[in-house]
Amino acid sequence: MKIRESLLQMFKQAEGDFLSGEEISRRLGVSRTAIWKHIEELREEGYVFEAVRRSGYRLTSTPDIMLAEEIKAGLTTHMLGQHVHYYATIDSTQNKCQELAKAGAPEGTLVVADEQVGGKGRLGRVWHSPPGAGISMSLLLRPALELQKCPQLTLLTAVAIVETFREFCGIGAQIKWPNDILIDGKKVCGILTELNAESDRIHFLIIGMGLNVNTLPEQFPEEVREVATSLRIAKGETLRRVPIIQQILFRLEELYELYLEEGFAPVKKRWERCAITIGKKVTIRMLQGALSGYAEGIDDTGVLLVRQEDGVLTKVYSADVEIHA
């Protein structure tokens, strides 16, 4: 563990109490001068420390910056997020995560950016992520799965995010199949899953997540302003991004391990409790055309089931879904 990372973890665990320079030096095995230098570097990044003679230092305030050390300092997972790469600005976290995966990065590697200038959405769309307001992150998985089961991991991720919004942030959110998270019918988060595989095995899978956290209405491009929202708009207050990342990773790891042990069935039950699509009249737009009907749910593989007006039950594997009022 790096010194900065260990130092931040010590101050987090101290919960506002003072730590003496002597104690820090002893626990980290470095000089008190080195400790002072690291604390000064952290101050330059926005951390606020109080220093009192004979008492030492205490951390009084942390910035809302998604630094690797900050994410790992409060992380409770044992695999997801144990390797974090943070960028203030990047073209796409998906591209960087793919690059790291091809270079042999371990499962659970996370790429996080404060701002994306070339963010990806489904079907080649652009994902907007203004600096300082959202979370753009991509997670590397290396599951031993059949290719046809990979879309289930998108549904699994959606559950982890919605449960975080509901139980940690106190904000009601719902899943619109297959990859959108909505609040009051407006999109707050999108999920993009990209696969690298051969015919008989998966090399790796990248799950990209774009979350509108503290985005203000005027920060959204005009063309999406009526259909997009943020956690801040929904809750009426600013939220810290690092704890949200930590909670999503915690819940995602729990679901991922459950899925690998017991299959999709327990994940499906939790997905159904979060879904807005079930029971609604929908229009399904696919490459081969459009159809309308009522969404009856998903099957045991995660495919959407739509009952058309003539009674025919249709399986939808990939599509844009419009929910009717």
N, C-alpha and C positions, 0 to 999 in steps of 0.2 A: 504494500500500500504506500502511495506517495506521501511525503511529509505534509503537504498542504491538505490532502484528503484526510489524513489522520488528525491533523490539527483541528480542522473544522468539525470532525466527528467528536473530538474531545469537548469542544465548546458546546456542541449541541447536547451532549450527554450531561454537561454541567448545569444545563437549564437555567442560565443566568447567574450562576454563582462564579466567584473569582477562582482562577487557576493561577498559581504562582509560576513564575518563570522557571524556578528550580524544579517544580513538579513536572512541567511540560518537557523540560530538557531531559529529565530522567526517563520519562515514559517514552519519549521519541528517540532518545539516544543521540541528540544533537546539541550543539552549544546554545547558550542563551542568546548569543548574538545572531545565530541562524534563526532562532524563534522570532526575534524582533524583526528581522528582515522579512520573514514570511508574513507576519502580522501587518507590516507596512505595505506589502504588496496587496494584501487583502483589503486594506483600507482604500487603496487606490482604485479598487474595483467596486467600492461601495459598501463594504462591511464597516460597521461602526463598533469600535472597541473602547471600553473604559479602562484606563490604566491607573492603578492606585499603588503608591509606594507601600511595600511590605505585604500587600494583598495580591498583586499581580494583575492579570487581565480578565475581563469578562466581555462576552459578546452581547451587545445590546440591540443590534439591528442587522438584518441581512438584506441585500438587494434582490429584486425579482429578476435575477439572471440565471439561466438554466445551465450553469457551469457543471462540468462533469463531477467535480468534487462536491458541489452542493447537492446534486441528485443522489450521489452515492452515500453521502453523509447520513441520510435518513432512510435509506432503502432497506426493506425487510425481505427482499427476495434472495434466493441463493444462486439463481442463474440469470434471469432476465435483468438487464441493466448493469451487470457487473463490469462491462466494458462500455464506456460512454465516450462518444466523440461529439463535442459541442462546437458550433460555428455561429458567429454573429450573423454572417450573411453567407448564403450558399445558393447555387443554382437549384439543386433538388436534393433533399435528403435521400430519396429513392436511389438516385444515381450514385451518391457517395456510398450508401450501404451496399449496393451491388458491387461496387469497386472493392470494398473491404471484404465482402463475402468471397469474391473470386481470388483474393489474396490469402484466404484461409482464416478469416476472423471467426472466432468461436460463436456458437449459438448463444443468443441472448444479447449480442452486440447491439447497441442503440446509437443512432445518429440523431442529434437534436439541433435545430437551428432557430434562431430568433427571427430571421427573415429569409424567405425563399424568393428568388427572382425568376425561377422557372419551375414552380411547383406543379405537380401532376395531379390530374383528376381522372376519373374513368372516361373511356372513349376519347382520349386525347384532349380533354378539357383542361383549362388552367385553374389551379387552386390559388386563390389570393391570400397572402399572409403578410400584412403590414408589420414592420418591426415593433417589438415591445408589446404586442397585443395578443398574439396567439401562440400555439404550440404546433410546430411542424416536426414530426419525428418518424423515423423508420426503424423497424425492429427486424433483426435477422433470426430466422428459425431454420433448423435443419431436421425436420420431422421424418421419421421412417414411416411414410404413408403411401397408399396408392394414389396415383395422380388425380383420380376422380373425387377424392375426398378433400382436396385442398380448399375448395370454396367454403367448406365448413369452418375453416379457421377465420374467414372473414366474419361469419356469424358469431363465432366465439369472441372475437375481438369487440364486436358491437355490444355484446352483453357486458363485457368487462367495463367498457366506457360508460354505458348507461347506468350500470350499478354504481359506478364511481360518482356520476353526476347526482344520482338520487340519494345515495346513502352518505356520501362524503361531503358533497357540495350543497345538498338540500335543495336540488333543482329537479323538477319533474322532466323527464326526457323519455323518448320512445324511439324504437328502431323502425325505419322504413326499409323493407327488403329491397336490395340485399346489403347495402353498405352506407346508408345515410342515418344520421342521428338527428332527430327533430325535437324542438321545444316549441310548443304552441303552433305546430305545423310548419315551423321555419327551420331551415337547416343550420345546425351548429357545428357539425362534425362530419367529415367524410373519411372513408377508409378505402385504400387502394392496395390490393394484393397482387404481387408480381412473382412469377414462378420461373425458376431455372431448373430444367429437368431434361432427362432423356426419356425414351419410350418406356423404360422399365424402372426408373428410379428418380427421386428428387435430389438435386444437388443442394438447393436451398430455396427458401421462400422469404420474400420481403413484405412486411406489412407496414404500409404507410398510413399515418394518422394525421389529419389536419384539424385542429380544434380552434374555434373562435372563442377565446377566453375573455379578454378585456377589450375587444374590438367595439368601437363606438359606431352608431348608425352611419355617420358621415364618412367613416373609413372604408365602408364597403363600396365597391364599384356600383355605379348607378344601375347597371343592368341586373344586379342581384340584390339590391337594397330591400326590395319588397319580399324576398323569399329567404333571406339570411338573417341570423341572429347570433348572439353571443351569450356566454354565461353571465357576463356583467349586465347586459340588457335585461336578462331574465331575473337576476337576483337583485339588481339595483345597487350593487357594490362591486368594488374591485376585488379580484381573487388572485392569490399567489399561484404561480404556475408550477413550481417545483413540487409541492405536495400533491398536486393533481397528477403529475407524471408518476410519482412514487406510488400513488394509490392505483392507478391504471396498471402499472407493471405488477403490483402485488396481486390484484384480482385476475389479471391475465395469466400469470404464472399458475395460480390456483386452478383456473379453468383448464389451462393447457395440460397440466398434470392429470387432472380428472379425465379429460378427453383421451389422453394417451392410455390411461388405465381402463376406462370403462366405455369408451366410444362416445358417439354423438348424443345418445339418448338423454343423459342428465343435462347436457348443454342445451338441447332442444327445449326442455321444460323451462329453463330459465329464460331462453330466448322468447318463448311464447308469452311469458309474463311481462316482457319489455316491448312487445311488438305493437305497432299501431296499424299495421296492414291487415291483420286478421279480421274477417267479417265485413270489410269495407268494399264498396264498389270501386273497381280500379280499371284503368286502361293500361294495357301492357304494350309497349312499343319495342319491337325487335327488328333485326335487320330484314327479316322476311315479311314484315308487316305488323299490323296492330290488331289487338283483340280486346274485348271488354268482358267483364264479369265480376264475380265476387271472390275475393281472396279467402280461401278456406284454411290456410295455414301453410306449413311446410311439411314435407314428408321426412322419413327417417334419414335421408341423405342431405337435407337442407334445401331441396328444390321447392319452389313456390307452386302451390296448387290453386288454380283458378277455375271456378265453375262458370262456364259461359251461359248466356241467356237460354240456349237450347238444351242445357243440362249436361253438356259434355265437360268432363273434368280434364283440364289441360295442365301439363307439367311445364313450368317455365324455368329454364336453366340460367338464362342471362337476359336482362332487359332493363329498360327504364320503366319505372312504375309511377303512374299518376293516380293519386287517391282523390276520389270525388267527395265533395262536401256532403 
